[in-house]
Structure formats: C-alpha cells, structure tokens
Amino acid sequence: MATIAVHEFVSLDGVFESPGWTFDYGFDPQMGETLGAITGQANAILLGRNTYEMFAPAWRDRTVEEDPGAPFFNETEKVVVGSQPLVEEWANTALLGSYDADAIRKLKDERDGLIYVSGSGQLVRGLLSDGLVDDLHLFVYPVALGAGEKLFREGTEHRLALKGQDVYANGVVHLCYGPAEASSGI
C-alpha cells in the first residue's frame, strides 16, 4: 500500500495561498535536500485541479539545468482530482475525477511507494478529513500575513503527531506530522 505525503509552504498564521511571499526568505539548500528526500521516494504525484493548472505550464518545459526538480515533475505519473477536462497538457497525466475518498483509498491500495501532494489546498483538506494523509510536511515561514486562505479552515479539527522537524538558516521550520494515535482515555 502506498503512503500519501503532503508538502505545504505556510505562514505562521497558517496562510498557504499564493506563496510568493516565501521568496523574501530565499530557498535554503537544506530545504532542497529535505524536499528532494520526500520527492525521491515518490512514484506518483496527486494534484488538485487548480494546482495542476498552475504547475503544468510552470514545469512542463523546464529542464534539469534550470531546476533539479524538473525531471521529477515532468517524468513522474500525475493524477489530478477534478471534474472538468484538463486544459493544460502535461506528460504522464491522468484525470481521476471529482474528489472521492474511496477512489483515493483504492489508488493507495493499488500501488506501493509514496504519492506526493504539493499545494492543492482543497484536496489536502479532504485528504486530512478522511484520514488519508500519512505525512504532512509543513514548511513554516517566519511571517504572519494576517489575511489569505489558510490550510486549516475555521471550525475544523485535526489531531496530528510530530514525526520530525528541521530548522533552516533562513528562519523556516519544517514540521513533519502524521496521524495521531487514538487516545487511550488515560
């Protein structure tokens, strides 16, 4: 059975929308090593429709000389959750259809390795609510934005267990969470 690993860039107050604000902090090489370790285990990418439509034109023509992540994004199988036909062309892409927890469970059951998710907030919210995220990698930037779409919506509760953490020279903190064990009532 495959595992699902999610990667998100978030502000201190949980905003993940339009992460252009991350550029102010640079990209620490150790962050690249961490992301490389995550993507290096993946044999599939699961994306929400909106993220796919942003990623396809940004990555499909990029070369390894321009970005060492290009081969991963361009050569790896991509599965897109969405109900509308895909507008952007990108090699190795299949449309899964509307969000369906059972279809994603089946996807996990039918494969081994790791399924990587980046961005895709609406998809990630569904995966978290349905207990389908095995590793939630949050790269927390030292800024509170005060406005913007947050990863965790008001009124939702998710209990997670810390699996690991890293601190980078640019002030970013990487927190890896997994599902919290059920409470024993003690």
C-alpha positions as CSV (number, residue, x, y, z in Angstrom):
1,M,0.0,0.0,0.0
2,A,1.2,3.5,-0.9
3,T,1.5,6.3,1.6
4,I,0.5,9.9,0.9
5,A,2.9,12.7,1.7
6,V,1.8,16.3,1.5
7,H,4.1,19.3,1.3
8,E,2.9,22.8,2.0
9,F,4.5,26.2,2.5
10,V,2.6,28.1,5.2
11,S,2.9,31.3,7.2
12,L,2.9,31.4,11.0
13,D,-0.8,32.1,10.9
14,G,-1.5,29.2,8.5
15,V,-1.8,31.0,5.2
16,F,-0.7,28.9,2.2
17,E,-2.4,30.9,-0.6
18,S,-0.2,32.4,-3.4
19,P,3.1,31.6,-1.7
20,G,5.0,34.4,-3.5
21,W,5.7,35.8,0.0
22,T,8.2,32.9,0.5
23,F,10.6,34.5,-1.9
24,D,11.6,37.1,0.7
25,Y,13.3,34.3,2.7
26,G,15.3,32.7,-0.1
27,F,15.5,28.9,-0.5
28,D,17.9,27.3,1.9
29,P,19.8,24.5,0.2
30,Q,18.9,22.2,3.2
31,M,15.2,22.8,2.3
32,G,16.0,21.5,-1.1
33,E,17.6,18.4,0.4
34,T,14.5,17.8,2.5
35,L,12.2,18.2,-0.4
36,G,14.4,16.0,-2.5
37,A,14.3,13.3,0.1
38,I,10.4,13.5,0.0
39,T,10.1,13.5,-3.7
40,G,12.9,11.0,-4.2
41,Q,10.6,8.4,-2.6
42,A,7.6,9.3,-4.7
43,N,6.4,7.4,-7.8
44,A,3.2,9.4,-8.3
45,I,2.0,13.0,-7.8
46,L,-1.5,13.7,-6.7
47,L,-2.7,17.2,-7.5
48,G,-5.9,19.2,-7.2
49,R,-7.2,20.7,-10.4
50,N,-6.2,24.3,-9.7
51,T,-2.7,23.4,-8.6
52,Y,-2.3,21.2,-11.7
53,E,-3.3,24.2,-14.0
54,M,-0.6,26.3,-12.3
55,F,2.1,23.6,-12.3
56,A,1.7,22.3,-15.8
57,P,2.8,25.5,-17.6
58,A,5.4,26.2,-15.0
59,W,7.1,22.8,-15.1
60,R,6.4,21.0,-18.4
61,D,9.1,22.8,-20.4
62,R,11.6,23.3,-17.5
63,T,14.9,21.4,-17.8
64,V,17.2,19.9,-15.2
65,E,19.6,22.7,-16.0
66,E,17.0,25.2,-15.0
67,D,15.8,23.3,-11.9
68,P,16.9,20.0,-10.5
69,G,13.3,19.2,-9.7
70,A,12.2,19.3,-13.3
71,P,12.7,15.5,-14.1
72,F,10.6,14.6,-11.1
73,F,7.7,16.8,-12.0
74,N,7.8,16.0,-15.7
75,E,8.5,12.3,-15.7
76,T,6.5,11.1,-12.7
77,E,2.9,10.0,-13.2
78,K,0.5,12.7,-12.2
79,V,-3.1,12.0,-11.0
80,V,-5.4,15.0,-11.0
81,V,-8.5,15.3,-8.8
82,G,-11.1,17.4,-10.6
83,S,-14.3,17.0,-12.6
84,Q,-13.6,19.2,-15.6
85,P,-11.4,18.2,-18.5
86,L,-7.8,19.3,-18.2
87,V,-7.0,22.4,-20.2
88,E,-3.2,22.3,-19.8
89,E,-1.3,19.4,-21.4
90,W,1.4,17.7,-19.3
91,A,3.0,14.4,-19.9
92,N,2.1,11.4,-17.8
93,T,-1.1,12.8,-16.5
94,A,-4.5,11.2,-15.8
95,L,-7.7,12.7,-14.5
96,L,-9.2,10.8,-11.5
97,G,-12.5,12.7,-11.4
98,S,-14.2,14.6,-8.6
99,Y,-12.9,14.1,-5.1
100,D,-13.9,10.7,-3.8
101,A,-12.2,9.3,-0.7
102,D,-12.9,5.8,-1.8
103,A,-11.2,6.3,-5.1
104,I,-8.1,7.7,-3.4
105,R,-8.1,4.8,-0.9
106,K,-8.2,2.5,-4.0
107,L,-5.3,4.5,-5.5
108,K,-3.3,4.0,-2.3
109,D,-4.2,0.3,-2.1
110,E,-3.2,-0.5,-5.8
111,R,0.3,0.8,-5.5
112,D,3.4,0.8,-3.4
113,G,5.8,3.7,-2.6
114,L,4.8,7.3,-2.0
115,I,2.2,9.5,-3.5
116,Y,3.4,13.1,-3.3
117,V,1.0,16.1,-3.0
118,S,2.0,19.8,-3.2
119,G,-0.3,22.7,-2.8
120,S,-3.8,21.6,-3.7
121,G,-5.4,23.0,-0.6
122,Q,-9.0,21.8,-1.2
123,L,-7.7,18.3,-2.0
124,V,-5.4,18.3,1.1
125,R,-8.3,19.4,3.3
126,G,-10.4,16.5,2.1
127,L,-7.5,14.0,2.5
128,L,-6.9,15.2,6.0
129,S,-10.6,15.0,6.9
130,D,-10.8,11.5,5.5
131,G,-7.6,10.3,7.3
132,L,-5.7,9.7,4.0
133,V,-2.6,11.8,4.8
134,D,0.3,9.7,6.2
135,D,2.9,12.5,6.3
136,L,2.1,16.3,6.4
137,H,5.3,18.3,5.7
138,L,4.7,21.9,6.7
139,F,7.4,24.4,5.9
140,V,6.5,27.3,8.2
141,Y,7.8,30.7,7.3
142,P,8.5,33.4,10.0
143,V,5.8,35.7,8.9
144,A,2.2,36.3,10.0
145,L,0.3,37.5,6.9
146,G,-3.0,38.4,8.6
147,A,-5.0,37.6,5.5
148,G,-5.3,34.9,2.9
149,E,-6.6,31.4,2.6
150,K,-5.5,29.1,5.4
151,L,-4.7,25.5,5.2
152,F,-6.9,24.6,8.2
153,R,-10.3,26.2,7.9
154,E,-12.1,27.7,10.9
155,G,-14.1,25.1,12.7
156,T,-12.1,22.1,11.6
157,E,-10.0,20.0,14.0
158,H,-7.1,17.7,13.1
159,R,-5.1,15.9,15.7
160,L,-1.6,15.1,14.5
161,A,1.6,13.6,15.9
162,L,5.0,15.2,15.3
163,K,7.3,12.8,13.4
164,G,10.2,15.1,12.8
165,Q,11.5,18.7,12.4
166,D,14.2,20.8,10.9
167,V,15.2,24.4,11.3
168,Y,16.8,26.2,8.4
169,A,19.2,29.2,8.4
170,N,16.5,31.4,6.6
171,G,14.2,31.0,9.6
172,V,11.9,28.5,8.0
173,V,10.9,25.5,10.2
174,H,10.0,22.1,8.7
175,L,7.5,20.1,10.7
176,C,6.5,16.6,9.7
177,Y,3.3,15.3,11.2
178,G,1.4,12.1,10.9
179,P,-1.9,10.9,12.2
180,A,-2.2,11.0,16.0
181,E,-2.8,7.7,17.6
182,A,-6.3,7.2,19.0
183,S,-6.5,8.4,22.6
184,S,-6.4,5.6,25.2
185,G,-8.5,7.7,27.5
186,I,-5.7,8.0,30.0
